[in-house]
């Protein structure tokens, strides 16, 4: 189960904007996505956990970062 506001909100919009602004250069796209995914995994979600909004349950910080970074390649291929 997922939080619909998160999945269809900031994550989707952010991913589309990253793609829109960097899709002309694959290396730039991957670097920007890596930076944003690390920021999300190690800064934003732990902060949300402290605030009681969201928390990691069955996944570590690194696993989450790898999953969303891997998903960025699927999104790139899909949109191209």
PDB file with one MODEL, atoms N, CA, C and O in Angstrom:
MODEL        1
ATOM      1  N   UNK A   1       0.816  -1.178   0.000  1.00  0.00           N
ATOM      2  CA  UNK A   1       0.000   0.000   0.000  1.00  0.00           C
ATOM      3  C   UNK A   1       0.862   1.244   0.000  1.00  0.00           C
ATOM      4  O   UNK A   1       1.959   1.250   0.558  1.00  0.00           O
ATOM      5  N   UNK A   2       0.376   2.271  -0.611  1.00  0.00           N
ATOM      6  CA  UNK A   2       1.133   3.505  -0.694  1.00  0.00           C
ATOM      7  C   UNK A   2       0.233   4.701  -0.401  1.00  0.00           C
ATOM      8  O   UNK A   2      -0.990   4.625  -0.518  1.00  0.00           O
ATOM      9  N   UNK A   3       0.852   5.780  -0.026  1.00  0.00           N
ATOM     10  CA  UNK A   3       0.135   7.030   0.184  1.00  0.00           C
ATOM     11  C   UNK A   3      -0.092   7.677  -1.180  1.00  0.00           C
ATOM     12  O   UNK A   3       0.867   8.068  -1.845  1.00  0.00           O
ATOM     13  N   UNK A   4      -1.313   7.790  -1.588  1.00  0.00           N
ATOM     14  CA  UNK A   4      -1.655   8.295  -2.922  1.00  0.00           C
ATOM     15  C   UNK A   4      -1.162   9.725  -3.120  1.00  0.00           C
ATOM     16  O   UNK A   4      -0.692  10.069  -4.204  1.00  0.00           O
ATOM     17  N   UNK A   5      -1.262  10.554  -2.098  1.00  0.00           N
ATOM     18  CA  UNK A   5      -0.823  11.942  -2.241  1.00  0.00           C
ATOM     19  C   UNK A   5       0.682  12.029  -2.488  1.00  0.00           C
ATOM     20  O   UNK A   5       1.141  12.940  -3.177  1.00  0.00           O
ATOM     21  N   UNK A   6       1.441  11.109  -1.943  1.00  0.00           N
ATOM     22  CA  UNK A   6       2.888  11.103  -2.174  1.00  0.00           C
ATOM     23  C   UNK A   6       3.200  10.550  -3.558  1.00  0.00           C
ATOM     24  O   UNK A   6       3.978  11.138  -4.310  1.00  0.00           O
ATOM     25  N   UNK A   7       2.595   9.426  -3.888  1.00  0.00           N
ATOM     26  CA  UNK A   7       2.888   8.759  -5.154  1.00  0.00           C
ATOM     27  C   UNK A   7       2.486   9.589  -6.356  1.00  0.00           C
ATOM     28  O   UNK A   7       3.237   9.687  -7.326  1.00  0.00           O
ATOM     29  N   UNK A   8       1.319  10.179  -6.300  1.00  0.00           N
ATOM     30  CA  UNK A   8       0.832  10.978  -7.419  1.00  0.00           C
ATOM     31  C   UNK A   8       1.059  12.469  -7.218  1.00  0.00           C
ATOM     32  O   UNK A   8       0.584  13.281  -8.011  1.00  0.00           O
ATOM     33  N   UNK A   9       1.769  12.830  -6.179  1.00  0.00           N
ATOM     34  CA  UNK A   9       2.033  14.235  -5.884  1.00  0.00           C
ATOM     35  C   UNK A   9       3.459  14.620  -6.202  1.00  0.00           C
ATOM     36  O   UNK A   9       3.849  14.695  -7.367  1.00  0.00           O
ATOM     37  N   UNK A  10       4.230  14.863  -5.168  1.00  0.00           N
ATOM     38  CA  UNK A  10       5.584  15.392  -5.325  1.00  0.00           C
ATOM     39  C   UNK A  10       6.505  14.445  -6.074  1.00  0.00           C
ATOM     40  O   UNK A  10       7.342  14.899  -6.855  1.00  0.00           O
ATOM     41  N   UNK A  11       6.375  13.144  -5.860  1.00  0.00           N
ATOM     42  CA  UNK A  11       7.255  12.190  -6.541  1.00  0.00           C
ATOM     43  C   UNK A  11       7.012  12.210  -8.036  1.00  0.00           C
ATOM     44  O   UNK A  11       7.962  12.305  -8.812  1.00  0.00           O
ATOM     45  N   UNK A  12       5.767  12.124  -8.453  1.00  0.00           N
ATOM     46  CA  UNK A  12       5.449  12.107  -9.883  1.00  0.00           C
ATOM     47  C   UNK A  12       5.771  13.442 -10.544  1.00  0.00           C
ATOM     48  O   UNK A  12       6.373  13.474 -11.617  1.00  0.00           O
ATOM     49  N   UNK A  13       5.379  14.532  -9.918  1.00  0.00           N
ATOM     50  CA  UNK A  13       5.624  15.856 -10.489  1.00  0.00           C
ATOM     51  C   UNK A  13       7.116  16.130 -10.567  1.00  0.00           C
ATOM     52  O   UNK A  13       7.598  16.633 -11.581  1.00  0.00           O
ATOM     53  N   UNK A  14       7.849  15.809  -9.519  1.00  0.00           N
ATOM     54  CA  UNK A  14       9.297  16.001  -9.530  1.00  0.00           C
ATOM     55  C   UNK A  14       9.976  15.177 -10.604  1.00  0.00           C
ATOM     56  O   UNK A  14      10.880  15.663 -11.284  1.00  0.00           O
ATOM     57  N   UNK A  15       9.555  13.947 -10.762  1.00  0.00           N
ATOM     58  CA  UNK A  15      10.129  13.072 -11.780  1.00  0.00           C
ATOM     59  C   UNK A  15       9.863  13.615 -13.178  1.00  0.00           C
ATOM     60  O   UNK A  15      10.754  13.605 -14.027  1.00  0.00           O
ATOM     61  N   UNK A  16       8.655  14.085 -13.420  1.00  0.00           N
ATOM     62  CA  UNK A  16       8.335  14.641 -14.740  1.00  0.00           C
ATOM     63  C   UNK A  16       9.134  15.902 -15.033  1.00  0.00           C
ATOM     64  O   UNK A  16       9.585  16.098 -16.162  1.00  0.00           O
ATOM     65  N   UNK A  17       9.317  16.762 -14.032  1.00  0.00           N
ATOM     66  CA  UNK A  17      10.102  17.974 -14.256  1.00  0.00           C
ATOM     67  C   UNK A  17      11.565  17.656 -14.490  1.00  0.00           C
ATOM     68  O   UNK A  17      12.199  18.270 -15.347  1.00  0.00           O
ATOM     69  N   UNK A  18      12.113  16.705 -13.742  1.00  0.00           N
ATOM     70  CA  UNK A  18      13.503  16.290 -13.980  1.00  0.00           C
ATOM     71  C   UNK A  18      13.635  15.761 -15.400  1.00  0.00           C
ATOM     72  O   UNK A  18      14.585  16.102 -16.105  1.00  0.00           O
ATOM     73  N   UNK A  19      12.691  14.934 -15.819  1.00  0.00           N
ATOM     74  CA  UNK A  19      12.736  14.402 -17.176  1.00  0.00           C
ATOM     75  C   UNK A  19      12.631  15.528 -18.199  1.00  0.00           C
ATOM     76  O   UNK A  19      13.395  15.564 -19.163  1.00  0.00           O
ATOM     77  N   UNK A  20      11.703  16.431 -17.997  1.00  0.00           N
ATOM     78  CA  UNK A  20      11.484  17.525 -18.959  1.00  0.00           C
ATOM     79  C   UNK A  20      12.720  18.400 -19.121  1.00  0.00           C
ATOM     80  O   UNK A  20      13.053  18.808 -20.234  1.00  0.00           O
ATOM     81  N   UNK A  21      13.397  18.688 -18.021  1.00  0.00           N
ATOM     82  CA  UNK A  21      14.533  19.607 -18.058  1.00  0.00           C
ATOM     83  C   UNK A  21      15.858  18.945 -18.420  1.00  0.00           C
ATOM     84  O   UNK A  21      16.800  19.633 -18.814  1.00  0.00           O
ATOM     85  N   UNK A  22      15.950  17.606 -18.293  1.00  0.00           N
ATOM     86  CA  UNK A  22      17.246  16.943 -18.506  1.00  0.00           C
ATOM     87  C   UNK A  22      17.204  15.803 -19.510  1.00  0.00           C
ATOM     88  O   UNK A  22      18.225  15.146 -19.709  1.00  0.00           O
ATOM     89  N   UNK A  23      16.078  15.539 -20.149  1.00  0.00           N
ATOM     90  CA  UNK A  23      15.975  14.368 -21.024  1.00  0.00           C
ATOM     91  C   UNK A  23      16.844  14.468 -22.270  1.00  0.00           C
ATOM     92  O   UNK A  23      17.093  13.456 -22.925  1.00  0.00           O
ATOM     93  N   UNK A  24      17.303  15.649 -22.607  1.00  0.00           N
ATOM     94  CA  UNK A  24      18.167  15.812 -23.764  1.00  0.00           C
ATOM     95  C   UNK A  24      19.572  15.249 -23.528  1.00  0.00           C
ATOM     96  O   UNK A  24      20.330  15.046 -24.477  1.00  0.00           O
ATOM     97  N   UNK A  25      19.915  14.998 -22.261  1.00  0.00           N
ATOM     98  CA  UNK A  25      21.242  14.492 -21.909  1.00  0.00           C
ATOM     99  C   UNK A  25      21.075  13.381 -20.868  1.00  0.00           C
ATOM    100  O   UNK A  25      20.762  13.653 -19.709  1.00  0.00           O
ATOM    101  N   UNK A  26      21.283  12.141 -21.283  1.00  0.00           N
ATOM    102  CA  UNK A  26      21.043  10.999 -20.399  1.00  0.00           C
ATOM    103  C   UNK A  26      21.922  11.040 -19.151  1.00  0.00           C
ATOM    104  O   UNK A  26      21.454  10.725 -18.057  1.00  0.00           O
ATOM    105  N   UNK A  27      23.188  11.422 -19.301  1.00  0.00           N
ATOM    106  CA  UNK A  27      24.081  11.487 -18.140  1.00  0.00           C
ATOM    107  C   UNK A  27      23.584  12.530 -17.137  1.00  0.00           C
ATOM    108  O   UNK A  27      23.573  12.274 -15.933  1.00  0.00           O
ATOM    109  N   UNK A  28      23.181  13.679 -17.617  1.00  0.00           N
ATOM    110  CA  UNK A  28      22.637  14.715 -16.740  1.00  0.00           C
ATOM    111  C   UNK A  28      21.378  14.219 -16.038  1.00  0.00           C
ATOM    112  O   UNK A  28      21.197  14.448 -14.842  1.00  0.00           O
ATOM    113  N   UNK A  29      20.511  13.541 -16.779  1.00  0.00           N
ATOM    114  CA  UNK A  29      19.280  12.979 -16.213  1.00  0.00           C
ATOM    115  C   UNK A  29      19.598  12.013 -15.069  1.00  0.00           C
ATOM    116  O   UNK A  29      18.972  12.079 -14.011  1.00  0.00           O
ATOM    117  N   UNK A  30      20.564  11.118 -15.276  1.00  0.00           N
ATOM    118  CA  UNK A  30      20.885  10.136 -14.237  1.00  0.00           C
ATOM    119  C   UNK A  30      21.523  10.786 -13.019  1.00  0.00           C
ATOM    120  O   UNK A  30      21.240  10.389 -11.888  1.00  0.00           O
ATOM    121  N   UNK A  31      22.378  11.776 -13.232  1.00  0.00           N
ATOM    122  CA  UNK A  31      23.031  12.452 -12.103  1.00  0.00           C
ATOM    123  C   UNK A  31      22.011  13.242 -11.277  1.00  0.00           C
ATOM    124  O   UNK A  31      22.019  13.172 -10.048  1.00  0.00           O
ATOM    125  N   UNK A  32      21.145  13.982 -11.942  1.00  0.00           N
ATOM    126  CA  UNK A  32      20.123  14.763 -11.229  1.00  0.00           C
ATOM    127  C   UNK A  32      19.191  13.823 -10.467  1.00  0.00           C
ATOM    128  O   UNK A  32      18.838  14.091  -9.318  1.00  0.00           O
ATOM    129  N   UNK A  33      18.795  12.728 -11.102  1.00  0.00           N
ATOM    130  CA  UNK A  33      17.932  11.765 -10.424  1.00  0.00           C
ATOM    131  C   UNK A  33      18.627  11.145  -9.220  1.00  0.00           C
ATOM    132  O   UNK A  33      18.004  10.971  -8.173  1.00  0.00           O
ATOM    133  N   UNK A  34      19.894  10.812  -9.349  1.00  0.00           N
ATOM    134  CA  UNK A  34      20.631  10.234  -8.229  1.00  0.00           C
ATOM    135  C   UNK A  34      20.687  11.207  -7.060  1.00  0.00           C
ATOM    136  O   UNK A  34      20.474  10.812  -5.914  1.00  0.00           O
ATOM    137  N   UNK A  35      20.968  12.462  -7.337  1.00  0.00           N
ATOM    138  CA  UNK A  35      21.037  13.476  -6.281  1.00  0.00           C
ATOM    139  C   UNK A  35      19.676  13.634  -5.594  1.00  0.00           C
ATOM    140  O   UNK A  35      19.593  13.670  -4.366  1.00  0.00           O
ATOM    141  N   UNK A  36      18.629  13.728  -6.386  1.00  0.00           N
ATOM    142  CA  UNK A  36      17.289  13.906  -5.812  1.00  0.00           C
ATOM    143  C   UNK A  36      16.829  12.656  -5.049  1.00  0.00           C
ATOM    144  O   UNK A  36      16.169  12.773  -4.016  1.00  0.00           O
ATOM    145  N   UNK A  37      17.168  11.477  -5.544  1.00  0.00           N
ATOM    146  CA  UNK A  37      16.781  10.247  -4.856  1.00  0.00           C
ATOM    147  C   UNK A  37      17.517  10.093  -3.536  1.00  0.00           C
ATOM    148  O   UNK A  37      16.932   9.639  -2.553  1.00  0.00           O
ATOM    149  N   UNK A  38      18.788  10.463  -3.498  1.00  0.00           N
ATOM    150  CA  UNK A  38      19.547  10.412  -2.246  1.00  0.00           C
ATOM    151  C   UNK A  38      18.974  11.444  -1.257  1.00  0.00           C
ATOM    152  O   UNK A  38      18.831  11.150  -0.070  1.00  0.00           O
ATOM    153  N   UNK A  39      18.650  12.635  -1.741  1.00  0.00           N
ATOM    154  CA  UNK A  39      18.037  13.652  -0.892  1.00  0.00           C
ATOM    155  C   UNK A  39      16.727  13.138  -0.299  1.00  0.00           C
ATOM    156  O   UNK A  39      16.462  13.308   0.891  1.00  0.00           O
ATOM    157  N   UNK A  40      15.922  12.511  -1.139  1.00  0.00           N
ATOM    158  CA  UNK A  40      14.635  11.984  -0.675  1.00  0.00           C
ATOM    159  C   UNK A  40      14.829  10.866   0.341  1.00  0.00           C
ATOM    160  O   UNK A  40      14.146  10.826   1.364  1.00  0.00           O
ATOM    161  N   UNK A  41      15.763   9.958   0.059  1.00  0.00           N
ATOM    162  CA  UNK A  41      15.950   8.778   0.908  1.00  0.00           C
ATOM    163  C   UNK A  41      16.608   9.088   2.248  1.00  0.00           C
ATOM    164  O   UNK A  41      16.240   8.504   3.267  1.00  0.00           O
ATOM    165  N   UNK A  42      17.570   9.994   2.254  1.00  0.00           N
ATOM    166  CA  UNK A  42      18.363  10.211   3.464  1.00  0.00           C
ATOM    167  C   UNK A  42      18.058  11.499   4.214  1.00  0.00           C
ATOM    168  O   UNK A  42      18.518  11.683   5.341  1.00  0.00           O
ATOM    169  N   UNK A  43      17.288  12.392   3.600  1.00  0.00           N
ATOM    170  CA  UNK A  43      16.965  13.643   4.283  1.00  0.00           C
ATOM    171  C   UNK A  43      15.454  13.790   4.482  1.00  0.00           C
ATOM    172  O   UNK A  43      14.990  13.970   5.608  1.00  0.00           O
ATOM    173  N   UNK A  44      14.696  13.714   3.396  1.00  0.00           N
ATOM    174  CA  UNK A  44      13.256  13.977   3.490  1.00  0.00           C
ATOM    175  C   UNK A  44      12.485  12.889   4.237  1.00  0.00           C
ATOM    176  O   UNK A  44      11.713  13.198   5.145  1.00  0.00           O
ATOM    177  N   UNK A  45      12.680  11.627   3.871  1.00  0.00           N
ATOM    178  CA  UNK A  45      11.908  10.579   4.543  1.00  0.00           C
ATOM    179  C   UNK A  45      12.277  10.416   6.018  1.00  0.00           C
ATOM    180  O   UNK A  45      11.380  10.198   6.832  1.00  0.00           O
ATOM    181  N   UNK A  46      13.559  10.510   6.405  1.00  0.00           N
ATOM    182  CA  UNK A  46      13.836  10.499   7.849  1.00  0.00           C
ATOM    183  C   UNK A  46      13.194  11.689   8.576  1.00  0.00           C
ATOM    184  O   UNK A  46      12.740  11.550   9.711  1.00  0.00           O
ATOM    185  N   UNK A  47      13.157  12.857   7.921  1.00  0.00           N
ATOM    186  CA  UNK A  47      12.499  14.012   8.513  1.00  0.00           C
ATOM    187  C   UNK A  47      11.005  13.755   8.665  1.00  0.00           C
ATOM    188  O   UNK A  47      10.423  14.065   9.704  1.00  0.00           O
ATOM    189  N   UNK A  48      10.391  13.195   7.647  1.00  0.00           N
ATOM    190  CA  UNK A  48       8.968  12.864   7.728  1.00  0.00           C
ATOM    191  C   UNK A  48       8.709  11.822   8.807  1.00  0.00           C
ATOM    192  O   UNK A  48       7.659  11.836   9.450  1.00  0.00           O
ATOM    193  N   UNK A  49       9.656  10.927   9.003  1.00  0.00           N
ATOM    194  CA  UNK A  49       9.531   9.922  10.058  1.00  0.00           C
ATOM    195  C   UNK A  49       9.560  10.587  11.438  1.00  0.00           C
ATOM    196  O   UNK A  49       8.779  10.228  12.319  1.00  0.00           O
ATOM    197  N   UNK A  50      10.452  11.547  11.619  1.00  0.00           N
ATOM    198  CA  UNK A  50      10.519  12.268  12.895  1.00  0.00           C
ATOM    199  C   UNK A  50       9.232  13.042  13.180  1.00  0.00           C
ATOM    200  O   UNK A  50       8.824  13.191  14.332  1.00  0.00           O
ATOM    201  N   UNK A  51       8.604  13.529  12.113  1.00  0.00           N
ATOM    202  CA  UNK A  51       7.364  14.284  12.260  1.00  0.00           C
ATOM    203  C   UNK A  51       6.140  13.384  12.388  1.00  0.00           C
ATOM    204  O   UNK A  51       5.038  13.863  12.656  1.00  0.00           O
ATOM    205  N   UNK A  52       6.335  12.075  12.196  1.00  0.00           N
ATOM    206  CA  UNK A  52       5.241  11.126  12.314  1.00  0.00           C
ATOM    207  C   UNK A  52       4.361  11.031  11.077  1.00  0.00           C
ATOM    208  O   UNK A  52       3.241  10.526  11.149  1.00  0.00           O
ATOM    209  N   UNK A  53       4.859  11.512   9.948  1.00  0.00           N
ATOM    210  CA  UNK A  53       4.087  11.495   8.710  1.00  0.00           C
ATOM    211  C   UNK A  53       4.284  10.185   7.955  1.00  0.00           C
ATOM    212  O   UNK A  53       3.322   9.598   7.459  1.00  0.00           O
ATOM    213  N   UNK A  54       5.520   9.733   7.870  1.00  0.00           N
ATOM    214  CA  UNK A  54       5.849   8.505   7.141  1.00  0.00           C
ATOM    215  C   UNK A  54       7.037   7.848   7.820  1.00  0.00           C
ATOM    216  O   UNK A  54       7.780   8.503   8.550  1.00  0.00           O
ATOM    217  N   UNK A  55       7.218   6.554   7.582  1.00  0.00           N
ATOM    218  CA  UNK A  55       8.382   5.874   8.145  1.00  0.00           C
ATOM    219  C   UNK A  55       8.728   4.647   7.315  1.00  0.00           C
ATOM    220  O   UNK A  55       7.880   4.060   6.642  1.00  0.00           O
ATOM    221  N   UNK A  56      10.004   4.282   7.387  1.00  0.00           N
ATOM    222  CA  UNK A  56      10.462   3.061   6.747  1.00  0.00           C
ATOM    223  C   UNK A  56      10.014   1.888   7.611  1.00  0.00           C
ATOM    224  O   UNK A  56      10.157   1.925   8.833  1.00  0.00           O
ATOM    225  N   UNK A  57       9.478   0.858   6.985  1.00  0.00           N
ATOM    226  CA  UNK A  57       9.030  -0.285   7.754  1.00  0.00           C
ATOM    227  C   UNK A  57       9.820  -1.541   7.416  1.00  0.00           C
ATOM    228  O   UNK A  57      10.447  -2.130   8.296  1.00  0.00           O
ATOM    229  N   UNK A  58       9.801  -1.952   6.171  1.00  0.00           N
ATOM    230  CA  UNK A  58      10.465  -3.186   5.765  1.00  0.00           C
ATOM    231  C   UNK A  58      11.579  -2.945   4.764  1.00  0.00           C
ATOM    232  O   UNK A  58      11.963  -3.856   4.030  1.00  0.00           O
ATOM    233  N   UNK A  59      12.097  -1.733   4.728  1.00  0.00           N
ATOM    234  CA  UNK A  59      13.110  -1.379   3.754  1.00  0.00           C
ATOM    235  C   UNK A  59      14.084  -0.395   4.408  1.00  0.00           C
ATOM    236  O   UNK A  59      13.689   0.419   5.243  1.00  0.00           O
ATOM    237  N   UNK A  60      15.355  -0.478   4.020  1.00  0.00           N
ATOM    238  CA  UNK A  60      16.357   0.436   4.564  1.00  0.00           C
ATOM    239  C   UNK A  60      16.465   1.675   3.675  1.00  0.00           C
ATOM    240  O   UNK A  60      15.891   1.729   2.588  1.00  0.00           O
ATOM    241  N   UNK A  61      17.203   2.656   4.155  1.00  0.00           N
ATOM    242  CA  UNK A  61      17.416   3.880   3.388  1.00  0.00           C
ATOM    243  C   UNK A  61      18.037   3.566   2.027  1.00  0.00           C
ATOM    244  O   UNK A  61      17.593   4.077   0.999  1.00  0.00           O
ATOM    245  N   UNK A  62      19.071   2.719   2.032  1.00  0.00           N
ATOM    246  CA  UNK A  62      19.773   2.372   0.786  1.00  0.00           C
ATOM    247  C   UNK A  62      18.873   1.604  -0.166  1.00  0.00           C
ATOM    248  O   UNK A  62      18.896   1.849  -1.372  1.00  0.00           O
ATOM    249  N   UNK A  63      18.089   0.687   0.353  1.00  0.00           N
ATOM    250  CA  UNK A  63      17.194  -0.074  -0.508  1.00  0.00           C
ATOM    251  C   UNK A  63      16.168   0.842  -1.171  1.00  0.00           C
ATOM    252  O   UNK A  63      15.878   0.693  -2.358  1.00  0.00           O
ATOM    253  N   UNK A  64      15.628   1.773  -0.422  1.00  0.00           N
ATOM    254  CA  UNK A  64      14.664   2.716  -0.986  1.00  0.00           C
ATOM    255  C   UNK A  64      15.323   3.571  -2.069  1.00  0.00           C
ATOM    256  O   UNK A  64      14.740   3.794  -3.129  1.00  0.00           O
ATOM    257  N   UNK A  65      16.536   4.046  -1.799  1.00  0.00           N
ATOM    258  CA  UNK A  65      17.252   4.862  -2.778  1.00  0.00           C
ATOM    259  C   UNK A  65      17.488   4.071  -4.065  1.00  0.00           C
ATOM    260  O   UNK A  65      17.316   4.608  -5.159  1.00  0.00           O
ATOM    261  N   UNK A  66      17.873   2.821  -3.945  1.00  0.00           N
ATOM    262  CA  UNK A  66      18.117   1.997  -5.130  1.00  0.00           C
ATOM    263  C   UNK A  66      16.828   1.722  -5.903  1.00  0.00           C
ATOM    264  O   UNK A  66      16.836   1.710  -7.134  1.00  0.00           O
ATOM    265  N   UNK A  67      15.743   1.503  -5.204  1.00  0.00           N
ATOM    266  CA  UNK A  67      14.464   1.243  -5.873  1.00  0.00           C
ATOM    267  C   UNK A  67      14.013   2.467  -6.668  1.00  0.00           C
ATOM    268  O   UNK A  67      13.653   2.340  -7.839  1.00  0.00           O
ATOM    269  N   UNK A  68      14.025   3.639  -6.057  1.00  0.00           N
ATOM    270  CA  UNK A  68      13.534   4.805  -6.786  1.00  0.00           C
ATOM    271  C   UNK A  68      14.529   5.246  -7.867  1.00  0.00           C
ATOM    272  O   UNK A  68      14.119   5.812  -8.880  1.00  0.00           O
ATOM    273  N   UNK A  69      15.828   4.996  -7.667  1.00  0.00           N
ATOM    274  CA  UNK A  69      16.807   5.302  -8.715  1.00  0.00           C
ATOM    275  C   UNK A  69      16.615   4.346  -9.895  1.00  0.00           C
ATOM    276  O   UNK A  69      16.675   4.767 -11.050  1.00  0.00           O
ATOM    277  N   UNK A  70      16.387   3.072  -9.611  1.00  0.00           N
ATOM    278  CA  UNK A  70      16.118   2.112 -10.675  1.00  0.00           C
ATOM    279  C   UNK A  70      14.839   2.452 -11.425  1.00  0.00           C
ATOM    280  O   UNK A  70      14.762   2.276 -12.641  1.00  0.00           O
ATOM    281  N   UNK A  71      13.856   2.928 -10.716  1.00  0.00           N
ATOM    282  CA  UNK A  71      12.595   3.326 -11.342  1.00  0.00           C
ATOM    283  C   UNK A  71      12.794   4.498 -12.299  1.00  0.00           C
ATOM    284  O   UNK A  71      12.054   4.623 -13.275  1.00  0.00           O
ATOM    285  N   UNK A  72      13.767   5.350 -12.042  1.00  0.00           N
ATOM    286  CA  UNK A  72      14.017   6.480 -12.938  1.00  0.00           C
ATOM    287  C   UNK A  72      14.433   6.012 -14.328  1.00  0.00           C
ATOM    288  O   UNK A  72      14.131   6.685 -15.314  1.00  0.00           O
ATOM    289  N   UNK A  73      15.119   4.876 -14.430  1.00  0.00           N
ATOM    290  CA  UNK A  73      15.493   4.343 -15.742  1.00  0.00           C
ATOM    291  C   UNK A  73      14.269   3.823 -16.489  1.00  0.00           C
ATOM    292  O   UNK A  73      14.155   3.992 -17.703  1.00  0.00           O
ATOM    293  N   UNK A  74      13.369   3.198 -15.769  1.00  0.00           N
ATOM    294  CA  UNK A  74      12.117   2.724 -16.376  1.00  0.00           C
ATOM    295  C   UNK A  74      11.321   3.910 -16.899  1.00  0.00           C
ATOM    296  O   UNK A  74      10.781   3.863 -18.004  1.00  0.00           O
ATOM    297  N   UNK A  75      11.248   4.965 -16.109  1.00  0.00           N
ATOM    298  CA  UNK A  75      10.515   6.168 -16.514  1.00  0.00           C
ATOM    299  C   UNK A  75      11.165   6.803 -17.735  1.00  0.00           C
ATOM    300  O   UNK A  75      10.464   7.250 -18.643  1.00  0.00           O
ATOM    301  N   UNK A  76      12.485   6.848 -17.773  1.00  0.00           N
ATOM    302  CA  UNK A  76      13.197   7.444 -18.913  1.00  0.00           C
ATOM    303  C   UNK A  76      12.898   6.682 -20.199  1.00  0.00           C
ATOM    304  O   UNK A  76      12.569   7.284 -21.222  1.00  0.00           O
ATOM    305  N   UNK A  77      13.013   5.367 -20.146  1.00  0.00           N
ATOM    306  CA  UNK A  77      12.742   4.539 -21.326  1.00  0.00           C
ATOM    307  C   UNK A  77      11.277   4.679 -21.752  1.00  0.00           C
ATOM    308  O   UNK A  77      10.983   4.787 -22.943  1.00  0.00           O
ATOM    309  N   UNK A  78      10.389   4.676 -20.812  1.00  0.00           N
ATOM    310  CA  UNK A  78       8.964   4.803 -21.117  1.00  0.00           C
ATOM    311  C   UNK A  78       8.667   6.121 -21.840  1.00  0.00           C
ATOM    312  O   UNK A  78       7.952   6.142 -22.842  1.00  0.00           O
ATOM    313  N   UNK A  79       9.219   7.208 -21.327  1.00  0.00           N
ATOM    314  CA  UNK A  79       8.920   8.512 -21.909  1.00  0.00           C
ATOM    315  C   UNK A  79       9.648   8.755 -23.230  1.00  0.00           C
ATOM    316  O   UNK A  79       9.154   9.488 -24.087  1.00  0.00           O
ATOM    317  N   UNK A  80      10.796   8.155 -23.393  1.00  0.00           N
ATOM    318  CA  UNK A  80      11.524   8.300 -24.662  1.00  0.00           C
ATOM    319  C   UNK A  80      10.802   7.538 -25.742  1.00  0.00           C
ATOM    320  O   UNK A  80      11.245   7.527 -26.891  1.00  0.00           O
TER     321      UNK A  80
ENDMDL
END
